[in-house]
Amino acid sequence: MSLHGKNFIGNVLSSNGNQSSKIYDINTNEPFEGEFIHATKEEVELALKKANEAFFIYKESSQLQRAEFLETIADEIMNLGDELVVRTIAESNLPRPRIEGERGRTVGQLRMFASLLKEGSWVEATIDEALPERKPLPRNDLRKMLRPIGVVSVFEASNFPLAFACAGGDTASALAAGCPVIVKAHSSHSGTSELIATAIIKAVKKSNMPDGTFSMVHGSGRTVGQQIVLNEIVKAVGFTGSTQGGMKLFELANQRKTPIPVFAEMGSINPCLILPSAVKNSDNMASLYASSITVGVGQFCTNPGLILTIKDENLEIFKEKLSKEINKIAPATMLSHGIQEAYEKGKKEALSQKGITLLGESNIKNTKAEGRPTIASVDAKTFMENPKLHEEIFGPYSLLVECEDLKELSLVIDCLEGQLTATVMGEETEMIKYKEVISSLENRCGRILFNGVPTGVEVCHSMQHGGPFPAATDSRFTSVGTGAIRRFVRPVCFQDCPNSLLPNELKDENPLKILRIVNEKYTRESL
């Protein structure tokens, strides 16, 4: 279909603004189809007003109705066919298998949340029946469950144009929770966003959801994004991107009359501890980590940007083999000129720091659109003394830190900030010796891996994608998996509420047959 470049103000297309933007091919600098009109202040206000009105209807929809809505969104995304894949490939410079896989992940997580809603127990329904005869004081009838928080603002990520974007995990979990969503489209994949938004609006109409359940607007984060976050109608923000961008939203949200939570997944260097037993297996280890550092041109939030080692007779061999593996990997096109330029600038600055040694880089020079794989090394003392070396370099780059002994390794880990992931490579018997170090790593991450690589985030019930600051603004929550729904709900207690006015999840008869805690016992039985 032909792209119109308009904003989705609820179910209505609108293009009243006089500012617009195009997307250009990173290799040829030729513009792609579509001119995307930035939303005006009035259009954003209307989207917010519609979302607020929709909330009071949408929050009362049943879990089954919302489940069917999410499944319809997934169906409509698949109905876009190859047009979506082709457009996303063009805008992101990512290969077809990656985009087709990401599309599968996007519809998969929509269906996963639908399954969660159909089962229904996630609302944590808890009932303590009245005890009027209790001495010395009677107890009221008290019933509690999780309820939707309100309108949610979602900011798309640049590196996942489908799975962390218009219909990505933030949108899917907010809609599942019963919250209308306003998406601020990312300027690097506006065409992809338009196609996905079209699918969502079709699903809104087919599922008879209220106008305003979903909106998508184009424009600058400094204007459109700021206007949305500062509006009192918005009750939470979902964001995936840079630390700078996430912190700006966090600061804005706390300037409001009523501060709101910003669930921002931000930067991480994802330390990987390679113990001596793993270093000894240098061939496999070098190949495994060179691949992980460069997969997707290093543009994953879980890219292994820091490798921690302890000096021994095998370390130099490992470093040499890792360098050779990096040398063999060709540069590849990055997501955008801005990301490529930031990578080159960050890498140049890091390599210019005192005490840094360039171990290896791709034997092929990169173009202005490509990221050149690079690995460097530094001693532990220099690393600890220089905060610049702790910063994320978004791209195919990693820094190897050489520690003299276990004590120095512990000191290095103690100086690390919060991370999305941490990894431990080695034999189990050796890991026991390093138990305290591993415990320290656990305190600094949301997910700790053993004998693997951090790249790749499974979408499932057990996943934790988030971590202590600055990896995320709130380490208690995840942006991936069914646990993500808890970001957009809050507990509400109903005291002595008539049974007919209670949500179905709390009624005496338990019509949904969900698992509840009733008088301190888990049960699916009615009262």
Buried (B, 14 or more C-beta within 10 A) or exposed (E): EEBBBBBBBBBBBBBBBEEBBBBBEBEEEEEBEBBBBBBBEEBBBBBBBBBBBBBEBBBEBBBBBBBBBBBBBBBBBBEBEEEBBEBBBBBBBBEEEBBBBBBBBBBBBBBBBBEBBBEBBBBBBBBBBEEEEEEEEEEEBBBBBBBBBBBBBBBBBBBBBBBBBBBBBBBBBBBBBBBBBBBBBBBBBBBBBBBBBBBBBBBBEBBEBBBBBBBBBBBBBEBBBBBBBBBEBBBBBBBBBBBEBBBBBBEBBEEEEEEBBBBBBBBBBBBBBBBBBBBBBBEEBBBBBBEBBBBBBBBBBBBBBBBBBBBEEBBEBBBBBBBBBBBEBEBBBBBBBEBBEBBBEBBEEBBEBEEBEEBBBBBBEBEEBBBBBBBBBBBBBBBBEBEEBBBBBBBBBBBBBBBEEEEBBBBBBEEBBBBBBBBBBBBEEBBEEBEEBBEBBEEBBBBBBEEBBBBEBEBEEEBBBBBBBBBBBBBEBBBBBBBBBBBBBBEEEBEEBEEEEBBBBBBEEBEBEBBBBBEEEEEEEEE
